[in-house]
Amino acid sequence: MRKILSKKEKVLEKQLKVISKKEDKLLVEKKESFFNKKISPYRGKIEEKIPDKLKDTLQTAFEKGFNIVFKKGIKIIEKSFDKEKINEDFNIDNYAVNLQTNKKNIKKIDRKTGRKILLNKSIGVLEGGILGFLGIGLPDIPIFTAVILKTIYEISLGYGFSYENDYEKIYILNIICSATTKGEEKKYYLNKIDKIGEQIDNGIKLEYDIDELINETSNKMATSMLTSKFIQGLPIVGVVGSVTNYKIIKDVSKIAKIKYKKRYLRKL
């Protein structure tokens, strides 16, 4: 006999079904974008001109970026947003959700988080455009890494989660890996994010080496951005950097919002 669900359980079941559909869409390959159509004919020639050591250099730059932020830069990033206000807003909205679990109250949390995502996309585009126009490719990577992490930090707070401890850093790095991969590899990371989140929320010890994961994430980022960052390092083509930065922040934001909301719903 099927279990009779309470009103709260029905709401959560519907919300999780919506999340599941969004996760499925993440794995559907989209049609070639305007940017890719324009750049594809030249991609081969561009890649031929990329020095063999550039990927290693890019990976090292990303590793440096993650290490700087994780070890020294969290407090600096926190100056760029009102952490106390985000926590306060969440506590008020979460109280309403617990008092009356319905779509309307849950949507309040979604809306506030969505506004922060839009702002960070703009910052990423601005950063990519200005630095690309100036002909700068590599020095901006730690800054761009900080923008990505700022985006995730604000989303995590928006759904009531921390980002400071090593377990949450592991969760965050896997979000970035999923945003910079495709197909089966992307599916692997999406499933891994759920498993890690479940372990964290149930107080289960994680067996991961954060330094190895920083290396792995940096490798994915370098592979994903190799051609675009090389183009960005050439004079007066900053628009390429802008488009690339926007896409990565958009992909990271989308996955982070889905996964943190899923964690939040499962904890209710």
C-alpha positions as CSV (number, residue, x, y, z in Angstrom):
1,M,0.0,0.0,0.0
2,R,1.4,3.4,-1.0
3,K,2.3,5.7,1.8
4,I,0.0,8.7,2.3
5,L,2.2,11.8,2.0
6,S,1.7,14.9,4.2
7,K,1.3,18.3,2.5
8,K,4.9,19.1,3.3
9,E,6.1,15.8,1.8
10,K,4.1,16.4,-1.4
11,V,5.6,19.9,-1.8
12,L,9.1,18.6,-1.3
13,E,8.5,15.7,-3.7
14,K,7.3,18.1,-6.4
15,Q,10.3,20.4,-5.8
16,L,12.8,17.5,-6.1
17,K,11.1,16.3,-9.3
18,V,11.7,19.8,-10.8
19,I,15.3,19.6,-9.6
20,S,15.7,16.2,-11.2
21,K,14.5,17.5,-14.6
22,K,16.9,20.4,-14.4
23,E,19.7,17.9,-13.7
24,D,18.8,15.9,-16.7
25,K,18.8,19.0,-18.9
26,L,22.4,19.7,-17.7
27,L,23.5,16.5,-19.6
28,V,21.7,17.4,-22.8
29,E,24.2,18.8,-25.3
30,K,23.0,22.2,-26.6
31,K,23.2,23.3,-30.2
32,E,26.4,25.1,-31.2
33,S,26.4,28.6,-29.8
34,F,27.0,31.8,-31.9
35,F,30.4,32.1,-30.3
36,N,31.4,28.5,-31.2
37,K,30.1,28.9,-34.7
38,K,32.3,32.0,-35.2
39,I,35.4,30.6,-33.6
40,S,35.2,27.0,-34.8
41,P,36.7,27.6,-38.3
42,Y,39.8,29.1,-36.7
43,R,40.1,26.8,-33.7
44,G,42.5,24.4,-35.3
45,K,44.9,27.2,-36.3
46,I,44.7,28.8,-32.9
47,E,45.4,25.5,-31.1
48,E,48.5,25.0,-33.4
49,K,49.9,28.3,-32.2
50,I,49.4,27.5,-28.5
51,P,52.7,26.6,-26.9
52,D,52.9,23.0,-25.5
53,K,53.6,24.4,-22.0
54,L,50.6,26.7,-21.9
55,K,48.2,24.1,-20.5
56,D,50.6,23.5,-17.6
57,T,51.0,27.2,-17.1
58,L,47.2,27.7,-17.1
59,Q,46.7,24.8,-14.7
60,T,49.4,26.2,-12.4
61,A,47.7,29.7,-12.5
62,F,44.4,28.1,-11.5
63,E,46.0,26.1,-8.7
64,K,47.6,29.3,-7.4
65,G,44.2,31.0,-7.6
66,F,42.4,28.3,-5.6
67,N,45.2,28.2,-3.0
68,I,45.3,31.9,-2.6
69,V,41.5,32.2,-2.1
70,F,41.1,29.1,0.1
71,K,44.1,29.9,2.4
72,K,44.2,33.7,2.4
73,G,41.4,35.2,0.3
74,I,38.1,34.1,1.8
75,K,37.9,37.2,4.1
76,I,38.8,39.5,1.1
77,I,36.0,38.0,-1.0
78,E,33.6,38.4,1.9
79,K,34.2,42.1,1.7
80,S,32.5,42.1,-1.7
81,F,29.1,40.9,-0.4
82,D,27.1,41.3,2.8
83,K,27.4,37.9,4.4
84,E,25.5,39.0,7.5
85,K,22.5,40.2,5.4
86,I,22.4,37.0,3.3
87,N,22.4,34.9,6.5
88,E,19.7,37.1,8.0
89,D,17.5,36.8,4.9
90,F,18.0,33.1,4.8
91,N,17.1,32.6,8.5
92,I,13.9,34.7,8.0
93,D,12.9,32.8,4.8
94,N,13.9,29.4,6.2
95,Y,11.7,30.1,9.3
96,A,8.8,30.8,6.9
97,V,9.5,27.6,5.0
98,N,9.6,25.5,8.1
99,L,6.4,27.1,9.4
100,Q,4.6,26.6,6.1
101,T,6.4,24.5,3.5
102,N,5.0,25.6,0.2
103,K,6.2,26.6,-3.3
104,K,5.7,30.4,-2.5
105,N,8.0,30.4,0.5
106,I,10.7,28.2,-1.1
107,K,10.6,30.6,-4.1
108,K,11.6,33.5,-1.9
109,I,14.9,31.9,-1.3
110,D,15.4,31.1,-5.0
111,R,14.7,34.7,-6.0
112,K,17.2,36.3,-3.7
113,T,19.9,33.8,-4.7
114,G,19.1,34.4,-8.4
115,R,19.7,38.2,-8.1
116,K,23.2,37.6,-6.8
117,I,24.0,35.2,-9.7
118,L,23.1,38.0,-12.3
119,L,25.5,40.4,-10.6
120,N,28.4,37.9,-10.6
121,K,27.8,37.1,-14.3
122,S,28.2,40.9,-15.0
123,I,31.4,41.1,-13.0
124,G,32.8,38.1,-14.9
125,V,32.0,39.6,-18.3
126,L,33.5,43.0,-17.3
127,E,36.7,41.3,-15.9
128,G,37.1,39.3,-19.1
129,G,36.4,42.2,-21.5
130,I,38.7,44.7,-19.9
131,L,41.6,42.3,-19.4
132,G,41.2,40.7,-22.8
133,F,41.2,44.1,-24.5
134,L,44.4,45.0,-22.7
135,G,46.0,41.9,-24.1
136,I,46.3,40.2,-20.7
137,G,45.6,36.4,-20.5
138,L,47.3,34.7,-17.6
139,P,47.5,37.4,-14.8
140,D,43.7,37.6,-14.5
141,I,43.1,33.9,-13.7
142,P,43.4,34.3,-9.9
143,I,40.9,37.2,-10.1
144,F,38.6,35.1,-12.3
145,T,38.9,32.2,-9.9
146,A,37.9,34.5,-7.0
147,V,34.8,35.7,-9.0
148,I,33.8,32.0,-9.5
149,L,34.2,31.2,-5.8
150,K,32.4,34.4,-4.8
151,T,29.4,33.3,-6.9
152,I,29.3,29.9,-5.3
153,Y,29.8,31.3,-1.8
154,E,26.8,33.6,-2.2
155,I,24.6,30.7,-3.5
156,S,25.7,28.4,-0.6
157,L,24.8,31.1,2.0
158,G,21.5,31.7,0.2
159,Y,20.5,28.1,0.9
160,G,22.0,28.1,4.4
161,F,25.3,26.3,3.8
162,S,28.8,27.2,4.8
163,Y,31.8,27.3,2.5
164,E,34.8,27.7,4.9
165,N,35.7,24.1,6.0
166,D,37.6,21.6,3.8
167,Y,34.6,19.4,3.3
168,E,32.6,22.2,1.8
169,K,35.6,23.2,-0.3
170,I,35.6,19.7,-1.7
171,Y,31.9,20.0,-2.6
172,I,32.6,23.4,-4.3
173,L,35.5,22.1,-6.4
174,N,33.4,19.2,-7.7
175,I,30.7,21.8,-8.7
176,I,33.4,23.6,-10.8
177,C,34.6,20.3,-12.3
178,S,31.0,19.5,-13.3
179,A,30.6,22.9,-14.9
180,T,33.8,22.5,-17.1
181,T,33.2,19.0,-18.4
182,K,30.7,17.2,-20.7
183,G,28.9,13.9,-21.2
184,E,29.7,11.0,-19.0
185,E,32.4,13.0,-17.2
186,K,29.9,15.7,-16.3
187,K,27.4,13.0,-15.1
188,Y,30.1,11.5,-12.9
189,Y,30.7,14.8,-11.2
190,L,27.0,15.6,-10.8
191,N,26.5,12.3,-9.0
192,K,29.6,12.8,-6.9
193,I,28.4,16.2,-5.7
194,D,25.2,14.6,-4.4
195,K,27.2,11.9,-2.6
196,I,29.6,14.4,-1.0
197,G,26.7,16.6,0.1
198,E,24.9,13.7,1.6
199,Q,28.0,12.6,3.5
200,I,28.6,16.2,4.8
201,D,25.0,16.6,5.9
202,N,25.0,13.2,7.7
203,G,28.3,13.9,9.5
204,I,30.2,11.2,7.6
205,K,34.0,11.7,7.2
206,L,35.1,12.4,3.7
207,E,38.2,10.6,2.3
208,Y,39.4,13.2,-0.2
209,D,42.8,15.0,-0.6
210,I,41.9,18.7,-1.2
211,D,45.3,19.4,-2.8
212,E,44.8,16.6,-5.3
213,L,41.3,17.9,-6.0
214,I,42.6,21.4,-6.5
215,N,45.0,20.0,-9.1
216,E,42.1,18.0,-10.8
217,T,39.8,21.0,-10.9
218,S,42.6,23.3,-12.2
219,N,43.3,20.7,-15.0
220,K,39.6,20.8,-16.0
221,M,39.5,24.6,-16.0
222,A,42.7,24.8,-18.0
223,T,41.4,22.3,-20.6
224,S,38.1,24.1,-20.8
225,M,39.6,27.5,-21.3
226,L,42.8,26.7,-23.2
227,T,41.8,28.1,-26.6
228,S,39.7,31.0,-25.3
229,K,42.3,32.2,-22.8
230,F,45.0,32.1,-25.5
231,I,42.8,34.2,-27.7
232,Q,42.2,36.5,-24.8
233,G,45.9,37.1,-24.5
234,L,46.0,38.5,-28.0
235,P,45.4,42.3,-28.5
236,I,41.8,43.7,-29.0
237,V,39.9,40.4,-28.8
238,G,38.6,40.9,-25.2
239,V,35.1,39.9,-26.3
240,V,36.2,36.3,-26.4
241,G,37.3,36.5,-22.8
242,S,34.0,38.1,-21.9
243,V,31.9,35.4,-23.6
244,T,34.0,32.6,-22.1
245,N,33.9,34.1,-18.6
246,Y,30.2,34.6,-18.8
247,K,29.6,31.0,-19.9
248,I,31.7,29.5,-17.2
249,I,30.1,31.6,-14.5
250,K,26.6,30.8,-16.0
251,D,27.4,27.1,-15.9
252,V,28.9,27.2,-12.4
253,S,25.9,29.3,-11.1
254,K,23.3,26.9,-12.6
255,I,24.8,23.8,-11.2
256,A,25.5,25.4,-7.8
257,K,22.0,26.7,-7.5
258,I,20.5,23.2,-8.4
259,K,22.8,21.3,-6.1
260,Y,22.5,23.6,-3.0
261,K,18.8,23.8,-3.4
262,K,18.6,20.0,-3.6
263,R,20.7,19.7,-0.4
264,Y,18.4,22.3,1.3
265,L,15.2,20.5,0.3
266,R,16.6,17.1,1.5
267,K,17.3,18.6,4.9
268,L,13.8,19.9,5.4
